[in-house]
């Protein structure tokens, strides 16, 4: 007799997932909050996006455009792309998960780098496949290490470029070398969530590589530089056969009307994007340098956040620094789940927040108490 389980059982892999834990968003009572844990822009969204969002309030009874036409056309116009190759999602997370669901099955493998975005592991396990972790070099994805992980079971490679939480990136020549080393049946997924912030001549988000290949997808988000994290807006640029597959499995109305309207307005407001880039470029450099002056190691970043490393010295550890900052209202990101127990990730915030963190860490390193009262 076949033994029947007492209740429905998840498929293999699901219970191996450690649930994603977002950055904290609260400070102690009576302390001003500076939320620097989720890489949100301190400048907020474009005023034009706010206006577009508000117009939707008068027609909440209507279903949104299931094809995201307005948003896809805006993206295509700004980036010079074919609308048919663009698929929009409920944040880029949804698109990453859909790609895993479509192209991974039990017995398959998906590769990502040692400190890559946690969603890659979650999406892989949820699809019944096996995650394979490639070692990094100096907190940077290593093409040779990733290629060494490729087997006949490999079906997908995730590359966050720039990478979160390290802030490092691969030049486009290295990305092309990675692609050239992959079998044609392996899908290379380029997660370019922070692409707009990068100011390096040897960087490309992946548009040209997608255009010239049949096994490359680039995902982007409106949650970072466009300031629409609350609305969950993302998009993928991909070969038409991948777009066709995505459109067959995504929800028929996977983006709400406010997200579509605000997203289209946000991407067209290039002046706001340029202001955000300039602000980040200044304060990323300033904050990194000031923290180094305190004797802390900061991984060079091209994103809108920095990875700060603390010594394993009692009284000066990352966990103790986190508590010290929290007591003063500075909420940064604990990155133990990324295998970085001696580090904290800090979003580049307002001038007040950036200066405040530097001052607080100077006090912490000089032996200040974690009690802010």
C-alpha positions in Angstrom: 0.0 0.0 0.0 1.3 3.4 -0.9 1.6 5.7 2.1 -0.4 8.9 1.7 1.0 12.1 3.2 -1.1 13.8 5.9 -1.3 17.0 3.9 -0.3 18.3 0.4 3.5 18.4 -0.1 5.5 21.1 -1.9 7.6 19.9 -4.8 11.3 19.1 -4.3 13.4 22.2 -3.7 10.7 24.5 -2.2 11.4 23.7 1.4 15.1 24.2 0.8 14.5 27.9 0.2 15.4 30.4 2.9 12.7 33.1 2.6 14.0 36.5 1.3 14.3 39.0 4.2 14.0 42.6 3.1 16.1 45.4 4.6 14.8 46.8 7.9 12.6 49.9 7.6 12.1 51.1 11.2 14.2 53.1 13.7 13.8 53.2 17.5 10.9 55.4 18.8 11.8 59.1 19.0 14.7 58.8 16.5 14.6 60.2 13.0 14.7 57.4 10.5 17.3 57.4 7.7 16.5 54.2 5.7 19.6 53.1 3.9 18.9 49.4 3.7 17.1 48.9 0.3 19.0 51.0 -2.2 16.1 53.4 -2.7 16.9 56.7 -4.4 17.0 59.7 -1.9 15.6 62.0 -4.6 12.4 60.1 -5.1 10.6 59.7 -8.4 10.1 62.2 -11.2 7.4 64.8 -10.5 6.0 63.7 -13.8 5.7 60.2 -12.6 3.8 61.4 -9.5 1.4 63.3 -11.7 0.8 60.3 -14.0 0.2 58.1 -10.9 -2.4 60.5 -9.6 -4.5 60.5 -12.8 -5.3 56.8 -12.3 -7.3 57.5 -9.2 -10.3 58.5 -11.3 -10.5 55.2 -13.1 -9.7 52.4 -10.6 -12.6 50.3 -11.9 -10.9 49.7 -15.2 -8.4 46.8 -15.8 -5.0 48.0 -16.8 -3.6 47.4 -20.3 -2.6 43.7 -20.3 0.1 44.3 -22.9 1.8 47.2 -21.1 1.8 49.1 -24.4 2.3 52.6 -23.1 5.2 51.6 -20.9 6.9 49.3 -23.5 6.7 52.1 -26.2 8.3 54.5 -23.7 11.1 52.1 -23.0 11.6 51.4 -26.7 11.7 55.1 -27.5 14.3 55.9 -24.9 16.6 52.9 -25.6 16.0 52.5 -29.3 14.6 49.0 -29.0 12.0 47.0 -30.8 8.8 47.0 -28.8 8.2 43.3 -29.6 11.4 42.4 -27.7 10.3 44.0 -24.4 8.3 42.3 -21.7 7.2 44.2 -18.6 6.9 42.6 -15.1 5.8 43.2 -11.6 9.4 44.3 -10.7 12.3 42.6 -12.4 12.0 39.9 -9.7 8.9 38.6 -11.4 10.7 38.3 -14.7 13.7 36.5 -13.1 11.3 34.0 -11.5 9.4 33.5 -14.7 12.5 32.8 -16.6 13.5 30.2 -14.1 10.1 28.7 -14.2 10.1 28.5 -18.0 13.7 27.3 -18.6 14.6 25.3 -15.5 13.3 21.9 -14.5 14.3 19.2 -12.0 17.8 18.0 -12.7 18.9 21.2 -14.4 21.5 23.6 -12.9 21.7 27.4 -12.7 24.9 29.2 -12.0 25.3 32.5 -10.2 28.3 34.2 -8.4 29.2 33.8 -4.8 27.6 37.0 -3.5 24.9 37.3 -6.2 21.4 38.5 -5.6 19.5 36.0 -3.3 16.5 35.8 -5.7 18.6 33.7 -8.1 18.8 30.9 -5.6 15.2 31.2 -4.6 14.0 31.1 -8.2 16.2 28.2 -9.1 15.1 26.1 -6.1 11.4 27.0 -6.7 11.8 25.6 -10.2 13.1 22.3 -8.9 16.6 22.9 -10.3 19.9 23.0 -8.5 21.7 26.3 -7.7 25.5 26.2 -8.4 27.6 29.0 -6.9 30.8 30.2 -8.6 33.6 31.7 -6.5 34.3 35.5 -6.8 37.6 37.3 -7.0 37.8 40.5 -4.9 34.0 40.5 -4.4 33.6 40.5 -8.2 32.1 37.9 -10.5 34.8 35.7 -12.0 34.2 34.6 -15.6 36.6 31.7 -15.5 35.1 30.4 -12.2 31.6 30.6 -13.7 32.6 28.8 -16.9 34.3 26.1 -14.8 30.9 25.4 -13.2 29.2 24.7 -16.6 28.1 21.1 -17.1 25.8 19.3 -19.4 23.0 20.0 -16.9 23.5 23.8 -16.9 20.6 25.7 -18.4 20.9 29.2 -17.0 23.5 31.6 -15.8 22.5 34.7 -13.7 24.9 37.6 -13.8 24.1 40.7 -11.7 26.0 43.5 -13.4 26.6 45.6 -11.3 26.3 43.1 -8.5 24.2 43.6 -5.4 25.4 43.7 -2.6 29.1 44.2 -3.6 28.7 47.1 -6.0 31.3 45.6 -8.4 30.9 45.0 -12.1 32.3 43.2 -15.1 33.4 45.1 -18.2 31.4 44.3 -21.3 34.4 42.4 -22.8 34.3 40.0 -19.9 30.5 39.6 -20.2 31.0 38.8 -23.9 33.7 36.2 -22.9 31.3 34.6 -20.5 28.6 34.4 -23.2 31.1 33.0 -25.8 32.0 30.2 -23.4 28.4 29.1 -22.8 26.6 26.4 -24.9 23.9 27.7 -27.1 21.2 26.0 -25.0 22.2 27.9 -21.9 20.3 31.2 -21.2 22.5 34.1 -19.9 20.4 36.4 -17.8 22.0 39.9 -17.3 20.4 41.6 -14.3 21.2 45.3 -14.9 19.1 46.8 -12.1 21.7 49.4 -11.3 22.9 50.1 -14.9 21.9 53.7 -15.0 24.3 54.6 -12.2 27.4 53.2 -13.8 29.9 55.8 -15.0 32.5 53.5 -16.6 33.5 53.5 -20.3 34.0 49.7 -20.4 30.5 49.0 -19.1 27.4 48.1 -21.1 24.1 46.9 -19.7 23.7 44.2 -22.4 21.4 45.7 -25.0 23.8 45.0 -27.9 24.6 41.5 -26.7 20.9 40.6 -26.5 20.3 42.1 -30.0 23.0 39.9 -31.5 22.3 36.6 -29.6 19.5 34.1 -29.2 20.3 33.1 -25.6 20.8 36.3 -23.7 18.2 38.3 -21.7 18.7 41.6 -19.9 16.4 42.6 -17.0 16.0 46.2 -15.7 14.0 47.8 -12.9 12.2 51.1 -12.1 12.8 50.6 -8.4 16.2 52.2 -8.2 17.1 55.3 -10.2 13.4 55.9 -11.2 12.2 55.8 -7.6 9.2 53.6 -8.2 10.0 50.7 -5.8 6.5 50.9 -4.2 4.8 50.2 -7.6 7.0 47.2 -8.6 7.9 47.9 -12.3 10.5 46.0 -14.2 11.2 45.0 -17.8 13.2 42.5 -19.9 14.8 42.9 -23.3 15.1 39.6 -24.9 15.0 37.6 -28.2 11.5 37.3 -29.6 11.3 33.6 -28.8 12.0 34.3 -25.1 9.5 37.2 -25.1 6.9 34.8 -26.6 7.5 32.3 -23.8 7.3 35.0 -21.1 4.1 36.4 -22.4 2.5 32.9 -22.3 3.1 32.4 -18.6 3.0 35.9 -17.0 -0.2 37.1 -15.5 -2.6 38.7 -18.0 -2.6 42.0 -16.0 0.7 41.7 -14.2 1.3 45.4 -13.9 -1.3 47.7 -12.4 -2.5 50.9 -14.2 -0.7 53.3 -11.8 2.6 51.5 -12.3 2.2 51.6 -16.1 1.4 55.3 -16.2 4.1 56.3 -13.7 6.7 54.1 -15.3 6.2 55.6 -18.8 6.4 59.2 -17.4 9.5 58.3 -15.3 11.6 56.9 -18.1 10.8 59.9 -20.3 12.0 62.4 -17.7 15.6 62.3 -18.6 16.4 65.5 -16.7 15.4 63.8 -13.4 17.5 60.7 -14.3 20.5 62.9 -14.9 20.0 64.7 -11.6 19.9 61.4 -9.8 23.1 60.2 -11.6 25.0 63.4 -10.7 23.8 63.3 -7.0 24.8 59.7 -6.6 28.2 60.2 -8.4 29.1 62.9 -5.9 28.0 61.3 -2.7 29.1 57.8 -3.6 32.7 59.1 -4.0 32.5 61.4 -0.9 31.0 58.7 1.4 33.4 56.0 0.3 36.4 58.3 0.8 35.3 59.5 4.2 34.7 55.9 5.4 38.2 54.9 4.2 39.6 57.8 6.2 38.2 56.2 9.3 40.2 53.1 8.5 37.3 51.0 7.1 37.6 49.0 4.0 35.0 49.9 1.3 34.6 47.8 -1.8 34.7 50.2 -4.9 31.1 50.5 -6.1 29.6 51.6 -9.3 26.0 51.4 -8.0 24.1 53.6 -5.5 25.3 51.7 -2.4 28.6 50.6 -0.8 29.8 47.5 1.0 31.6 48.4 4.2 33.9 45.8 5.8 34.5 45.8 9.6 37.3 44.0 11.5 36.4 40.9 13.5 37.5 42.8 16.6 35.2 42.7 19.7 33.6 46.1 20.0 34.1 47.0 16.3 32.3 44.2 14.4 29.7 44.7 11.7 26.9 43.5 13.9 27.9 46.0 16.7 28.2 48.8 14.1 24.7 47.9 12.8 23.2 48.2 16.3 25.1 51.5 16.9 23.8 53.0 13.7 20.3 51.7 14.3 20.1 53.4 17.7 20.8 56.7 15.9 18.2 56.1 13.2 20.6 54.9 10.5 19.1 51.7 9.1 21.6 49.9 6.9 21.6 46.3 5.5 22.9 43.4 7.3 24.3 41.1 4.6 25.0 37.9 6.6 22.7 36.0 4.3 25.1 36.8 1.4 28.0 35.2 3.3 29.3 38.7 4.3 29.0 38.6 8.1 31.8 41.1 8.6 30.1 43.7 6.3 27.2 46.1 6.1 25.7 47.5 2.9 24.8 51.2 2.9 22.6 52.9 0.4 23.8 56.4 -0.7 21.2 58.6 0.9 20.6 62.3 1.4 23.4 64.6 2.3 22.2 64.6 5.9 22.1 60.8 6.0 25.5 60.3 4.4 27.2 62.8 6.7 25.4 61.3 9.7 26.5 57.7 9.0 30.2 58.9 8.7 30.0 60.8 11.9 28.3 57.9 13.7 30.8 55.4 12.6 33.6 57.7 13.6 32.1 57.8 17.1 31.6 54.0 17.0 35.2 53.3 16.1 36.5 55.6 18.8 34.6 53.6 21.4 31.2 55.3 21.6 28.3 53.5 23.3 25.5 52.0 21.2 23.0 53.8 23.6 22.0 56.9 21.7 20.1 58.4 24.7 
